[in-house]
Amino acid sequence: MKHIVRVFVVVLALTGAAATTQTSSASAKSNAVTASRVSMLPVPMCAPNDPNACGMGTR
């Protein structure tokens, strides 16, 4: 039983190390977000004739 727990801990450590290297290399490449499909674009929740434009124009 001890060996199973030790192997599980080693596998978790290796998985965490691999995930850390993947995220650091992914963030170094590019932070640009592009929509590949039109359905992925955000849908506006405000009415088109709203004079305040959901408060986006007031800064």
N, C-alpha and C positions, 0 to 999 in steps of 0.2 A: 504493500500500500504506500509506503514511503517513496518508493521509486516512481510510482504513478503520479504522486503529487509533485515530486521534484521535476519530472519531465513536463508536467503541465505548467509549472512556473517558468521553466526555461522556454517553452514554446510561447507563453505570453510575453516574456521579455523580448524574445526575438521578433515577435509580431509588432510589439510597440516600437522597437528600434527601426524596423522596416517602415512602419507608418510614419514615424518622425522624419526619416530621410525623404520619403515620398512627398510629404506636405511641404518640407523646406525647399525641395527642388521645384515643386509645382508653383509655389508663391514667387520664386525667383524668375520664372519664365515670363509670365504676363498676368496682369490683373485686369485685362480688358474683358468685358462681358459682351458677347454678341448673341443675338437671338437667331436661331437657325430656322425657326418657323414663325409664322405670323401669330399662331395660337399661343405662343410663349410670351408675347408682348403683354405688358400690364393693361388691364382694362380700367379706364377712368370711372370713378365712383360718383363724380359730381355731375350735375346737370350741365349740358352744353351752354345754356343761356344764363348760367350763374354769374352775376356781375362781380362777385368777390373771388371767383375761381377757387373755391375751397380754401381760401386764405393763402394761396400760394404766391399771390402777387404782392402781399404786404410783408415787407421785411424791415 
